[in-house]
Amino acid sequence: MWADGTLRATKYPRGLVLSTGEDMPSGQSLRSRLLTLEVDKRNGSNSVDWAKLTIAQSNAARGLYAEAMAGFVQFIASQYEDVKRELKELIGELRGRATQGDVHRRLPEIIANLTCGLIYFFVSQSHQGP
């Protein structure tokens, strides 16, 4: 956005960064571009199911998530022109649904893009076979 709150030209995402850390990044402008999920790490907290986390870590070590991502990338590549045509409308629809309440003006776009990615990911996995 410009300083007056009007939108600049869209720069479409070219990747997704998933990061863990103990501290929030500084700077309001940077934080407005992030979707931050805080996990309570205190003992006795129900935020983390440690048994499920251990299973997920084992799956990652065996390459299951890398396989899923490879399938996703291959699916998107094979459907690229169709995805490009559908993307703008789908993100617009999802952004409209995410525009509720008193949220930062960037948040609906972030949520729409993440949701769109999940939709395409699940579609790609349904085309993969067992």
C-alpha positions in Angstrom: 0.0 0.0 0.0 0.9 3.6 -0.4 1.3 5.8 2.7 -2.3 7.1 2.1 -3.7 3.5 2.3 -4.4 3.1 -1.4 -3.3 -0.2 -3.0 -0.1 -0.4 -5.1 0.1 -2.7 -8.1 -0.2 -6.4 -7.1 3.1 -8.3 -6.8 2.0 -11.9 -6.8 3.6 -14.3 -4.3 6.4 -16.4 -5.6 6.9 -18.5 -2.6 6.0 -19.2 1.0 8.2 -18.9 4.0 7.3 -20.9 7.1 9.5 -19.9 10.0 9.7 -20.6 13.7 11.2 -18.4 16.3 10.8 -17.0 19.8 10.5 -13.3 18.9 8.2 -11.3 16.7 10.0 -9.4 13.9 10.2 -5.7 14.5 8.5 -3.1 12.4 4.8 -2.6 11.8 5.2 -2.8 8.0 6.9 -6.1 8.2 4.5 -7.6 10.7 1.5 -6.5 8.6 2.8 -8.8 5.8 2.9 -11.8 8.1 0.4 -14.3 9.4 1.7 -15.1 12.9 0.5 -18.1 14.8 1.6 -18.2 18.4 2.0 -21.6 20.1 2.0 -21.7 23.9 5.0 -23.8 24.9 4.4 -23.9 28.6 4.4 -27.2 30.4 0.9 -28.6 30.6 -0.4 -26.5 27.7 -2.6 -28.2 25.1 -1.2 -26.2 22.2 1.2 -28.9 21.1 0.4 -32.6 20.9 3.9 -33.9 21.4 3.0 -37.4 20.3 1.6 -36.1 17.0 4.6 -33.8 16.6 6.9 -36.8 17.0 5.0 -38.7 14.3 5.1 -35.7 12.0 8.9 -35.3 12.5 9.3 -39.0 11.7 7.2 -38.6 8.5 9.3 -35.6 7.5 12.5 -37.6 8.1 11.2 -40.3 5.8 10.5 -37.8 3.1 6.7 -38.0 3.1 6.2 -34.2 3.0 8.8 -33.8 0.3 6.9 -36.3 -1.8 3.7 -34.5 -1.2 5.3 -31.2 -2.2 6.8 -32.7 -5.3 3.4 -34.0 -6.3 1.9 -30.6 -5.7 4.5 -28.8 -7.9 4.1 -31.4 -10.7 0.3 -31.0 -10.6 0.5 -27.2 -10.7 3.0 -27.3 -13.5 0.8 -29.6 -15.6 -2.2 -27.4 -15.0 -0.4 -24.0 -15.0 -2.4 -22.2 -17.7 -5.7 -23.2 -16.1 -4.5 -22.3 -12.6 -3.3 -18.9 -13.8 -6.7 -18.2 -15.3 -8.6 -19.3 -12.2 -6.3 -17.8 -9.6 -7.3 -14.1 -9.8 -11.0 -14.9 -9.4 -10.5 -17.5 -6.7 -8.3 -15.2 -4.6 -10.7 -12.3 -5.1 -13.6 -14.5 -3.8 -11.6 -15.8 -0.9 -10.3 -12.3 0.0 -13.9 -11.1 0.1 -14.9 -13.9 2.5 -11.9 -13.1 4.7 -12.7 -9.4 4.9 -14.7 -9.5 8.1 -14.4 -7.4 11.3 -11.6 -5.1 12.3 -8.5 -6.7 10.7 -5.4 -5.2 9.0 -6.1 -4.5 5.4 -3.4 -6.9 4.3 -4.8 -9.9 6.3 -7.6 -10.9 3.9 -5.1 -11.1 1.0 -2.8 -13.3 3.1 -5.6 -15.6 4.2 -7.0 -15.8 0.6 -3.6 -16.8 -0.8 -3.0 -19.4 1.9 -6.5 -20.8 1.4 -6.0 -20.9 -2.3 -2.7 -22.8 -1.9 -4.4 -25.3 0.4 -7.3 -25.8 -2.1 -4.9 -26.5 -4.9 -2.8 -28.7 -2.7 -5.7 -30.9 -1.7 -6.9 -31.1 -5.3 -3.4 -32.1 -6.4 -3.3 -34.9 -3.7 -6.6 -36.2 -4.9 -5.1 -36.7 -8.4 -2.1 -38.6 -7.0 -3.3 -42.0 -6.2 -2.4 -44.0 -3.2 
